[in-house]
Amino acid sequence: MASSVNKAFIRITAAQAAENDPCDAVIARDCIVNNAAHIADEAGQVRVAWIARDNEYISTGTHDVAYDFTHVVSYGPFPLSIRSDRTSYRMRIRLRGHYSGSSGDAYLVLSGDSDVTQAIQNVTGNAASFSVVSTTDGWITPDGGSNTVYMSEAQVSAATGVISTLDAVGGSPYQAAICTAYVHVYASTGVATDQIRITGVEAAEFIGS
Amino acid sequence: MSALVPFNPSPPNETRVRGGLPISSSTFQDAALTLNWAMGHGAELIPFYSPNVNISAAGSLTFAYRVEPRYQQVQRAWVISVKSQSASLAAFDFTPSVSGTTTTHYGAFRPEDLSTIVVVEDVASQSASEVEIGFTIDATDAITVMSVGCWEVPRYALATSASDGGIDLDSVLPREPIYDTTGKSYGGILESVVTARTAARRNGILQLSWGSSTTAGHSVSTTSASYDNPLRGSISQLSRLLYRTASAGTTRNHYWRVLARSAAAGPGAADCRISMTNGATSTISFTPSTTWTWYPSTAGAANTIAVNVEDLDEADGRRGAAWDDSTFEFRIASGTLHVASISIWESTSNS
């Protein structure tokens, strides 16, 4: 839902915005409305960007129960960017890995909670599942094909709090409201001693189409 | 009220601006709020990644990154998670390189107890210049560094200066006059649109540091005279789309440096190369020193690599629904090349 009409920045000349010039509708529409909206549309940040060194991985290790989702790695908290509709910017995600022993599943979850293992089977829009069916390492296509996850208005609200922030270098402390979130990776296999091995994670904010 | 930074943007509505009609105060208010948010809501300096490096008991490791922070940054938050290598809590000291303030923390053993620490570091002065930031971990007990990230702490309010770019919300209330002053009214909004075009960039694109050490399992290394990828494969980059013109094309430059050294004196010439799926390549050529050094030299400009810009008509922003992947390859004519850090960021130089 790009909010700028032109979905791009519009250039004007300095003379068009010179002092004492009137504020006409064209300048206001292009320079103020479109450009301010486009700046916000493209203000999403890269929150996770990792690829492992050769022969390296992070794995579930041996877990207690077959098919039990086990925590692999978490990234965050970070200040999630929120859209004007109070849902989060869409997170363009990617997961890389392979299995050792027997195939399994991995979940990537965008959440305001520091651990969501117990609720993982219930998450929907803020999670993506990946079938890990190869022993050859590579980026894995998400089940269903969508590369984006996001937090709903209710999830954003639940994850919103305040942090202390300064008004200037060495200045006075104030409180700012922010929504903090994590990217979690969980995995499971049918044999408790087998492993899902994660070798890359990407998560970048995008306004959404 | 001043140049407050809101919780979320409120893009102004284009349909409220038409020829022959007055431009309402709410249009200016929405633009001011949106610009204040874009510049002050907190950018990612170091996108989270997993160093996955072990530090032995009484060991020490320093992580370094090249960044171009926003001028609006007054504090940054380091977020790291650490795991104990034994079934008991492991103590370690964390010292950001700029503030130099050391704090002691503990890492747990079980993955589900993974300990995340957040350390806020104040900056000495506001600047958007390229700089090295980082931290040192001094481990009391053996630990594994599982993830690292760093973001600029969101601002409560911006200053209404030309550099900070904030717009005083009082100046765009109904029945206020329209005038041309930095940080206020219509003139201030026009100036801040230009400021925000650069300031609201995505700072960190890819920041990988495994610590300045030549110990096995830390920095990546090669002895190959032909190009060798020391990573698992490729990883994508995608840049902001600014202009939709033929001259602007479909790629923009990101900037990059590597922190490298040779294992011994008298090494051969070395290359570090990025190859993008879009066909672009960028090579940093140097003869490494035996001490850790940034290449190309920080006395000059960083190297650039052209990467795809986003497509706002796509559901996930990927141009042509394809990942623009970066493949990293290193080589050295003779000797051993160690690379401790790869830093890629969006610069103020091409905004």
Interface residues (C-beta under 8 A of the other chain):
Chain A: A2 S3 S4 V5 N6 K7 A8 F9 R11 A17 E19 N20 C23 D24 A25 V26 A28 R29 C31 I32 V33 N34 N35 A36 A37 I39 A40 D41 E42 A43 G44 Q45 V46 R47 V48 A49 W50 I51 A52 R53 D54 E56 I58 G61 T70 H71 V72 V73 S74 Y75 G76 P77 F78 P79 S81 I82 R83 S84 R86 R90 R92 R94 R96 S114 D115 T117 D137 G138 W139 S146 N147 T148 T160 I163 T165 L166 D167 A168 V169 G170 G171 Y174 Q175 A176 A177 I178 C179 V183 T199 G200 V201 E202 A204 F206 I207 G208 S209
Chain B: V5 F7 N8 P9 S10 P11 P12 N13 E14 V17 R18 G19 G20 L21 I23 T27 F28 D30 A31 T34 L35 W37 A38 H41 G42 A43 E44 P47 F48 Y49 S50 N52 V74 Q75 V79 S81 P111 E112 L114 T116 V118 D122 V123 A124 S125 Q126 M146 S147 G149 W151 V153 P154 R155 Y156 A157 A159 I178 D180 Y186 G187 I189 L190 V193 A196 R197 A200 R202 N203 G204 I205 L206 Q207 L208 W210 V220 N229 P230 L231 R232 G233 S234 I235 S236 L238 R240 L241 L242 Y243 R244 E310 L312 D313 E314 A315 D316 G317 R318 W323
